[in-house]
Amino acid sequence: MKNDLITIEEYSNHYNVDVSFIENLENLGLIHTVQKEQIKYIPFDILSDLESYSRMFYDMDINLAGIDAVKNLLYKIQKLQHEMTELKNRLKFYE
């Protein structure tokens, strides 16, 4: 399990991201961390999301509320695309 985690400090130093940014993302529910022995870790499975949020915030100057809105819109788009694929498959059945 330890190999599947990176400390917030390590991530922050490696990617030049403020620790407070990561904590704010967690407070908004955009990411989750794991705490063991007073040290907070980031699971590897959310690193791609965290990297996307970091790029939005630092490179595109999108605030935290905007990141939350973008995340929700992207989720809705994915859901609609999945639904459209299912409907196309059902339609092919009747052709």
N, CA and C of each residue as an Amber inpcrd file, in Angstrom:
protein
   285
   0.8240000  -1.1940000   0.0000000   0.0000000   0.0000000   0.0000000
   0.8680000   1.2590000   0.0000000   1.9820000   1.1950000   0.7000000
   2.8550000   2.3610000   0.7900000   3.3740000   2.7670000  -0.5820000
   3.5690000   1.8010000  -1.4830000   4.0490000   2.1060000  -2.8230000
   2.9890000   2.7820000  -3.6790000   1.7440000   2.7130000  -3.2650000
   0.6540000   3.3150000  -4.0190000   0.3300000   4.7150000  -3.5270000
   1.2000000   5.2820000  -2.7010000   0.9460000   6.5880000  -2.1050000
   2.1660000   7.4870000  -2.2520000   1.9140000   8.7870000  -2.3010000
   2.9860000   9.7820000  -2.2790000   2.5810000  10.8380000  -1.2560000
   3.5330000  11.3180000  -0.4810000   3.1850000  12.3320000   0.5150000
   2.8210000  13.6340000  -0.1960000   1.9900000  14.4140000   0.4720000
   1.6070000  15.7090000  -0.0890000   2.8420000  16.5860000  -0.2700000
   3.7620000  16.5270000   0.6730000   4.9720000  17.3420000   0.5870000
   5.8360000  16.9330000  -0.6070000   5.9880000  15.6240000  -0.8320000
   6.7690000  15.1590000  -1.9850000   6.1370000  15.6240000  -3.2890000
   4.8250000  15.4680000  -3.3840000   4.1220000  15.8950000  -4.5930000
   4.2770000  17.4010000  -4.7870000   4.0960000  18.1290000  -3.7050000
   4.1870000  19.5820000  -3.7560000   5.5650000  20.0430000  -4.2240000
   6.6060000  19.4440000  -3.6920000   7.9680000  19.8110000  -4.0810000
   8.2830000  19.4070000  -5.5140000   7.8510000  18.2390000  -5.9110000
   8.1700000  17.7300000  -7.2440000   7.4490000  18.4980000  -8.3410000
   6.1860000  18.8630000  -8.0970000   5.3750000  19.5150000  -9.1250000
   5.1950000  21.0190000  -8.8940000   5.8950000  21.5760000  -7.9150000
   5.8090000  23.0040000  -7.6080000   4.3680000  23.4590000  -7.3780000
   3.6790000  22.7400000  -6.5230000   2.2870000  23.0240000  -6.1770000
   2.2320000  23.3310000  -4.6870000   1.4620000  24.3340000  -4.3200000
   1.3100000  24.6720000  -2.9030000   0.5420000  23.5770000  -2.1700000
   0.9890000  23.2790000  -0.9640000   0.2980000  22.2990000  -0.1270000
  -1.1290000  22.7710000   0.1500000  -1.3050000  24.0710000   0.3220000
  -2.6420000  24.6080000   0.6020000  -3.5960000  24.3700000  -0.5710000
  -3.0810000  24.3760000  -1.7950000  -3.9140000  24.0810000  -2.9660000
  -4.4680000  22.6630000  -2.8730000  -3.6130000  21.7200000  -2.5140000
  -4.0400000  20.3230000  -2.3790000  -5.0550000  20.1940000  -1.2450000
  -4.7940000  20.8660000  -0.1380000  -5.7300000  20.8250000   0.9920000
  -7.0820000  21.4300000   0.6140000  -7.0630000  22.5150000  -0.1630000
  -8.3190000  23.1290000  -0.6090000  -9.0920000  22.2020000  -1.5400000
  -8.3870000  21.4940000  -2.4210000  -9.0520000  20.5230000  -3.2940000
  -9.7140000  19.4300000  -2.4640000  -9.0200000  19.0020000  -1.4260000
  -9.5840000  17.9720000  -0.5500000 -10.8020000  18.5090000   0.2080000
 -10.7150000  19.7370000   0.6870000 -11.8410000  20.3330000   1.4140000
 -13.0770000  20.4690000   0.5310000 -12.8710000  20.7020000  -0.7640000
 -13.9920000  20.8030000  -1.7060000 -14.5120000  19.4370000  -2.1340000
 -13.7870000  18.3840000  -1.7810000 -14.2090000  17.0400000  -2.1630000
 -13.7730000  16.6410000  -3.5620000 -12.8440000  17.3930000  -4.1470000
 -12.3740000  17.0680000  -5.4950000 -11.3490000  15.9380000  -5.4850000
 -10.6150000  15.8100000  -4.3910000  -9.6650000  14.7080000  -4.2310000
  -9.8050000  14.1690000  -2.8110000  -9.1930000  13.0120000  -2.5780000
  -9.1380000  12.4770000  -1.2160000  -7.6910000  12.1250000  -0.8990000
  -7.3510000  12.2230000   0.3580000  -6.0190000  11.8470000   0.8070000
  -6.1520000  10.7690000   1.8710000  -5.0290000  10.1440000   2.1530000
  -4.9700000   9.1080000   3.1830000  -4.0000000   9.5970000   4.2510000
  -4.4110000   9.5310000   5.5070000  -3.5350000   9.9590000   6.5850000
  -3.0630000   8.7540000   7.3730000  -1.7330000   8.6700000   7.5230000
  -1.1220000   7.6060000   8.3240000  -0.0390000   8.2340000   9.1840000
  -0.1680000   8.0370000  10.4800000   0.8290000   8.5280000  11.4330000
   1.1440000  10.0080000  11.2220000   0.1320000  10.8330000  11.2100000
   0.2550000  12.2890000  11.1020000   0.7850000  12.7790000   9.7480000
   0.9060000  11.8930000   8.7710000   1.3800000  12.2760000   7.4370000
   0.2600000  12.0140000   6.4420000  -0.0190000  13.0130000   5.6090000
  -1.0560000  12.8560000   4.5920000  -0.4220000  12.4010000   3.2840000
  -1.0910000  11.4280000   2.6580000  -0.6220000  10.8590000   1.4050000
  -1.6730000  11.0480000   0.3180000  -1.1990000  11.0930000  -0.9150000
  -2.0780000  11.1410000  -2.0790000  -2.0040000   9.7790000  -2.7530000
  -3.1420000   9.1180000  -2.9590000  -3.1350000   7.8390000  -3.6830000
  -2.7630000   8.0500000  -5.1520000  -2.0120000   7.1090000  -5.7110000
  -1.5790000   7.2200000  -7.1010000  -2.7490000   7.2650000  -8.0710000
  -3.8740000   6.6460000  -7.7160000  -4.9880000   6.5870000  -8.6600000
  -5.6590000   7.9420000  -8.8880000  -5.3610000   8.9460000  -8.0750000
  -5.9420000  10.2650000  -8.3210000  -4.9180000  11.2710000  -8.8360000
  -3.7000000  10.8190000  -9.1030000  -2.6590000  11.7430000  -9.5530000
  -3.0040000  12.4040000 -10.8810000  -3.6390000  11.6750000 -11.7990000
  -3.9830000  12.2890000 -13.0890000  -5.0180000  13.3930000 -12.8960000
  -5.9980000  13.1730000 -12.0140000  -6.9770000  14.2220000 -11.7160000
  -6.2940000  15.4190000 -11.0580000  -5.4200000  15.1460000 -10.1110000
  -4.7200000  16.2170000  -9.4100000  -3.8620000  17.0280000 -10.3790000
  -3.2190000  16.3550000 -11.3150000  -2.4120000  17.0560000 -12.3130000
  -3.2940000  17.9460000 -13.1890000  -4.4580000  17.4420000 -13.5710000
  -5.3940000  18.2480000 -14.3670000  -5.8470000  19.4810000 -13.5960000
  -6.1940000  19.2940000 -12.3290000  -6.6320000  20.4180000 -11.5040000
  -5.5030000  21.4380000 -11.3350000  -4.2860000  20.9450000 -11.1800000
  -3.1370000  21.8440000 -11.0290000  -2.9290000  22.6750000 -12.2860000
  -3.0370000  22.0360000 -13.4530000  -2.8850000  22.7810000 -14.7090000
  -3.9850000  23.8250000 -14.8700000  -5.2180000  23.4540000 -14.5130000
  -6.3190000  24.4190000 -14.6100000  -6.0540000  25.6250000 -13.7120000
  -5.5960000  25.3560000 -12.5020000  -5.4080000  26.4140000 -11.5140000
  -4.1970000  27.2870000 -11.8300000  -3.0520000  26.6640000 -12.0790000
  -1.8130000  27.4220000 -12.2470000  -1.5960000  27.9070000 -13.6760000
  -1.9280000  27.1040000 -14.6660000  -1.6570000  27.4800000 -16.0540000
  -2.8040000  28.2570000 -16.6900000  -4.0360000  27.9170000 -16.3200000
  -5.1960000  28.5350000 -16.9560000  -5.8930000  29.5500000 -16.0560000
  -5.3880000  29.7260000 -14.8390000  -5.9460000  30.6760000 -13.8670000
  -7.4310000  30.4540000 -13.5890000  -7.8320000  29.2030000 -13.4930000
  -9.2060000  28.8600000 -13.1220000  -9.2350000  28.6690000 -11.6100000
 -10.1640000  29.3500000 -10.9450000 -10.2180000  29.2430000  -9.4850000
 -10.8220000  27.8970000  -9.0680000 -10.8250000  27.6440000  -7.7710000
 -11.2770000  26.3460000  -7.2640000 -12.7400000  26.0730000  -7.5870000
 -13.5900000  27.0980000  -7.5030000 -15.0010000  26.9120000  -7.8510000
 -15.1330000  26.5750000  -9.3340000 -14.3100000  27.2000000 -10.1620000
 -14.3210000  26.9110000 -11.5910000 -13.8610000  25.4940000 -11.8830000
 -12.8590000  25.0320000 -11.1490000 -12.3790000  23.6590000 -11.3160000
 -13.4870000  22.6780000 -10.9700000 -14.2050000  22.9580000  -9.8950000
 -15.3250000  22.1010000  -9.5020000 -16.3890000  22.0840000 -10.5930000
 -16.6920000  23.2400000 -11.1700000 -17.6920000  23.3160000 -12.2430000
 -17.2250000  22.5500000 -13.4780000 -15.9600000  22.7040000 -13.8480000
 -15.4120000  21.9940000 -15.0080000 -15.4760000  20.4910000 -14.7800000
 -15.1120000  20.0550000 -13.5710000 -15.1580000  18.6220000 -13.2540000
 -16.5740000  18.0830000 -13.4090000 -17.5490000  18.8100000 -12.8850000
 -18.9410000  18.3650000 -12.9840000 -19.4220000  18.3390000 -14.4290000
 -19.0490000  19.3380000 -15.2170000 -19.4490000  19.3630000 -16.6260000
 -18.8070000  18.2180000 -17.4090000 -17.5380000  17.9430000 -17.1430000
 -16.8720000  16.8300000 -17.8250000 -17.5150000  15.4990000 -17.4600000
 -17.9240000  15.3560000 -16.2020000 -18.6160000  14.1420000 -15.7750000
 -19.9350000  13.9930000 -16.5230000 -20.6770000  15.0850000 -16.6410000
 -21.9580000  15.0320000 -17.3550000 -21.7600000  14.7030000 -18.8300000
 -20.7190000  15.2540000 -19.4390000 -20.4260000  14.9490000 -20.8440000
 -20.1220000  13.4710000 -21.0070000 -19.2900000  12.9200000 -20.1200000
 -18.9710000  11.4860000 -20.1780000 -20.2280000  10.6460000 -20.0520000
 -21.0790000  11.0210000 -19.1290000 -22.3170000  10.2840000 -18.8980000
 -23.2110000  10.3360000 -20.1390000 -23.3340000  11.5010000 -20.7580000
 -24.1490000  11.6410000 -21.9650000 -23.5530000  10.8660000 -23.1400000
 -22.2270000  10.8700000 -23.2570000 -21.5820000  10.1050000 -24.3260000
 -21.8360000   8.6160000 -24.1490000 -21.7680000   8.1470000 -22.9250000
 -22.0400000   6.7390000 -22.6430000 -23.4860000   6.3990000 -22.9800000
 -24.3920000   7.2730000 -22.5840000 -25.8090000   7.0560000 -22.8730000
 -26.0600000   7.0570000 -24.3820000 -25.4060000   7.9500000 -25.1050000
 -25.5700000   8.0150000 -26.5530000 -25.0510000   6.7400000 -27.2220000
 -23.9410000   6.2220000 -26.7420000 -23.4030000   4.9740000 -27.2790000
 -24.3750000   3.8270000 -27.0470000 -24.9430000   3.7620000 -25.8610000
 -25.9290000   2.7120000 -25.5710000 -27.1490000   2.8350000 -26.4790000
 -27.6200000   4.0520000 -26.6950000 -28.7820000   4.2560000 -27.5620000
 -28.4710000   3.9010000 -29.0120000 -27.2690000   4.2230000 -29.4690000
 -26.8670000   3.8460000 -30.8310000 -26.8310000   2.3320000 -30.9790000
 -26.3220000   1.6550000 -29.9720000 -26.2700000   0.1930000 -30.0160000
 -27.6710000  -0.4060000 -30.0350000 -28.5700000   0.1610000 -29.2710000
 -29.9560000  -0.3210000 -29.2820000 -30.6110000  -0.0570000 -30.6310000
 -30.3110000   1.0780000 -31.2250000 -30.8780000   1.4240000 -32.5260000
 -30.3690000   0.4740000 -33.6080000 -29.0910000   0.1120000 -33.5450000
 -28.5280000  -0.8330000 -34.5190000 -29.2390000  -2.1770000 -34.4490000
 -29.6890000  -2.5400000 -33.2730000 -30.3970000  -3.8010000 -33.0970000
 -31.6760000  -3.8290000 -33.9280000 -32.3370000  -2.6820000 -34.0690000
 -33.6090000  -2.6160000 -34.7870000 -33.4420000  -2.3210000 -36.2780000
 -32.2390000  -2.0490000 -36.7270000 -32.0140000  -1.7640000 -38.1540000
 -31.9380000  -3.0200000 -38.9700000
